[in-house]
Amino acid sequence: MGLAAFPQRFNVSGAVVDYVTPGTPAQSAGLEVGDVIVSVNGQSVLSPTDLTTILQSLRPGDTIQLGWHNASGQSHSASVTLIAGPAG
């Protein structure tokens, strides 16, 4: 999953998903390119930096509650089990 800086859309700040790796828990949860991640385990995500900071305290195998908005502005949430990814 890739992230991009995000101009406000639907008055929502967060981290825009710019890539979803096929076959990953992110894809299985329903994340798509253009979605905006807004929370992890109830902590607000206002930027890609916020998301990185939160994820640095977690490990592969941890299950998180992820909140996001899709391109239509609809809110979604799902439990996602983290996997090892490329070094950031």
N, C-alpha and C positions, 0 to 999 in steps of 0.2 A: 504494500500500500504506500503510495507516495502522497506527499502533502504539499500544498502551495499556500503562499500568502493569499489573503482573502479580503477583497473589498466587501463591505457589508451588503448582504443580499437578504431581503425580507427582514431587515433590522436584526439580523442574527450575526454575531461574531463567532469565529471558531477557526477550525483548520479544514480547508477544502481538500477533499480527496482527489488527487490527480491521477492515480493509478491504483488498481486493485489486482493483485496477483491471482490468477485463476487457481482454484482448488484450495484456497486458504480459508481459515475461519472468518476472515473479514468478508469474503465473497459469500460464504454460506450464510452469514448473518444478514446479507442483503445490501451491504455497502456498495455504492456505485460511484463512478467518476462524477464529480460535481457535487456530491453530498458534502455537508458541512458537519464535522464532529464538534459537538458543543459540550459534552461532559464525559467523564470517566469516573466511575464509582461515586457519582454525585458531586464531583469537583468540576467547576466550570472550566471550559477550555475556550479561551478568548483569542488564541493565536496558535500557529504551529509550534512556537516555543513553549507555550503552556503544555501542549500535548506531549512534547518531548520530555519536559521536566517530570510530568506525572509518570510517563512510561519508564523512565530511568530507574524508578524505585521498584519496578515489577520485574518478574522473571518469566521465561517460557514455562508454560504449564499453569500459570496463574489465570484465573477466570475473572474477567472484569465485566461491569455493566457499562455498556457504551451507549451514549445518546447522540443522535444526529438528526439533521433535517435534510430532506431530499430536495431536488431541484424545484419541486412544486411548493416547497415550504412546509410539507407535512413532517411532524415529529415522529421519530422512531427510536426504539431502544431494544437492545438484545444483550444477552450474556455471550461473551466471546472469550474463548481460551486462547491465550497468547502462544505463539510459536516463535522459534528462533528465526531471525531475519538477517538480511545483510547488515554488515557493520555500517553505522550511520556516520 
